[in-house]
Amino acid sequence: MNSNDSVALLSNKGEYTLFSYGDTTITFLTGKHLERYTAVKEWDNGYIVVMAKDVGKPEHEDYIDLLPILENLYMSPESFLKNIKKVRLGYDRWCHGYGQ
C-alpha cells in the first residue's frame, strides 16, 4: 500500500460535502452557507476537524462526524475507515466532476 492509498479527500460543491476514499464517494448535505473548506486540522477515525469559510463570515473551525452518516447509508464505519490515515482537501479532483 503506497501513502496515497491511505488518503481520503474532502471538498464541497455548494451545499454538499464530498468525502472520497478509494472508489467510494459519499455526498451529504452540509449547509447552504458553506463556501469552502480551507484546511483539514485533524482526522480521528471518522471524526474530522476542519477550517471552513461560510458566505459573508470569517473562517471558523467546524466538525464532521462520518460515523452516523456511514451508518445511515448502511455502510460499516469500521470497514470503510480502517485504512484511512489522513484526510486532505480534494478540490482539484472535483474541478470537472460533481455538480458541473
N, C-alpha and C positions, 0 to 999 in steps of 0.2 A: 504494500500500500504506500503510494507516494504521499507527500504532505498535502497536495491538493485534494486527495481523496477524503480527507478528514475535515474539509472546509465547507461550510454551508453559506449561502448567500441570502442577504436580506435587502429588500428595497420596497418601494411603494409606487403605485400608479394611481394617482388621485386618492380616493378614499380607501383603496385596497392595499393591504400589505401582502408581499410575496416572500415566502420563505422557501428556498430551494436547496435540496440536497440530493445528490445522485440524479436519478431520473424522475424524482418527485418534486412537484411544486405545490405548495399549499397556499391558497389565496383566501384571505379573510378580511372582512370589513374592519377598518380601523377608525375612521372618523373623517368627516368631510373637510375638516380644517387642517389636516396634516399636509404640509407642503413637501417635506422630505426628511428622511433620517440623515443625520450628519456624521454620526460615529457610533460604533459598537464599543461600549465600555467594558462589558463583562458577559461571559457566557457561562452558565452553570446548569448544564444538562437539562435544557428546556426552558430555562429562565434567562431572559436577555435584558440587560440594562443598556439603553441606547440614549443618545442625544438626538432630539427631534426639533424640527422647526415647523411651527404652525403658522398659517397665514396671518400676517399682521401682529405676530407676537415674537418675543425673543426666544432664542434656542433654550431648551429645557431638557432635563433628564426625564425619561419615561421608561416604562417596564412592559415587557411582553412575556406572558406565561403560555408556552406552547402546549403544556400538558392537557388542559381541558379542551383545547382546540383539537388536538390529535384524538383524544377520547371521543369527542363528539363526531369525529369522522370515522369512528370505529377502527382507528389505527392503534397499534401497540406503541405507546411512547418509548418503552424500553428498547424495542427492536429498531424503531426509526432513529432514535437519538444516540444509540450506543457508540457509534463510530465518529460522531461529530466532536471534534476537538476545538474548533474555532468557528466563529461567525464573522463574516466581513460584509461590507456593503457591496451590493451587486448591481448597481445601476447600469454599468457598462454592458452587462449581459442582456438587459431588457430594453436597450435603446431601439431595437427593431421588433420587440416582442409584444407582450400582452397589452391590450388596450389601444393599440395604434392602428 
